[in-house]
Amino acid sequence: MKKTLTLVMAMILTFTLAACGQNNNAGSSNTPATNNSGGTNATNAPTEETTTLSGSLLATGSSALQPLVDQASKTFMDKHSGVTIQVQGGGSGTGLTQVSEGQADIGNSDVYAEEKLEADKAAELVDHQVAVVAMATVVNPDIKVDNLTKQQLIDIYTGKVTNWSEVGGDDLKIAIINRPSSSGTRATFETYALGQKTEDLQGSVQEDSSGNVRKIIGETPGAIGYLALSYLNDTVKTVSYEGVAPTEENVANGTYPVWAYEHMYTKGEPNELAKAFLDFMMSPEIQDENGPVVQLGYIPISNMQVTRDIEGNISNK
């Protein structure tokens, strides 16, 4: 009887241990499997968090570039709620000086830093070219002149010609609306339209803002000035240069010469936030035909069929 009881107890113990083993195996199926390198399978690995941008940037300088940077900054801030970007004008010289002195994160300029700063200061800056801008001669809409030659423009801006009748227009005094010497727009116009620097003529008006230049020309009989294509509207009239109209196509193929690269300079390599914004400036969202570069009247660098170096020499791509 004892032997029988012992045998039964042994059989019960065996079945119990076997059942426990099966339960343990079933539980192990919920443990992450390891790969050959000892890590967990990718399907069970935690998702890497994306970096959230935050902080502030100040971009100052070129009023010709300001509309593009302003619009791009608003879109960028919509995507990154923790970011604040201030965009201010003041002219290319101001932007370059402020970024050089650490007063701004980005200096917007229509000209190379070497054209406005001492060589050692310019060497500290990193150039980020984001677009091409063309400058057009513009006049009050009532002026009956559609084309001006290089020499006629030189004569106007040096005071040799003071009446529109001298260049084929009506008997009306010419009113020059100019930009200050710190302006990159002025530097571009003088370099590529006039081929020389000019002195400020007595009676001419100076304005820091391209928007103000446009307003005054539109309201002043006999007025002449120059604006980036991004500022053109029906309140002013564009004038051809040497018979060539200031259009994107003529700029891109090299037949219209009054254009420059749009630069966004940083002092040294940009920090994380500035780099993210500069990368965004070159993204398809900004650069493609439906983006603000094209819609605001700038030209994507990728559309250019020619290049221009710092000396002003043009060559085919």
Secondary structure, 3 states (H helix, E strand, C coil): CHHHHHHHHHHHHHHHHHHHHHHHHHHHCCCCCECCCCCECHHHCCCCCCCCCCEEEEEEECCCCHHHHHHHHHHHHHHCCCEEEEEEEECHHHHHHHHHCCCCCEEEECCCHHHCCCHHHHHCEECCEEEEEEEEEEECCCCCCCEECHHHHHHHHCCCCCEHHHHCCCCCECEEEECCCCCHHHHHHHHHHHCCCCCCCCCCEECCCHHHHHHHHHHCCCEEEEEEHHHCCCCCEEEEECCECCCHHHHHCCCCCCEEEEEEEEECCCCHHHHHHHHHHCCHHHHCCCCHHHHCCCECHHHCCEEECCCCCEEEC
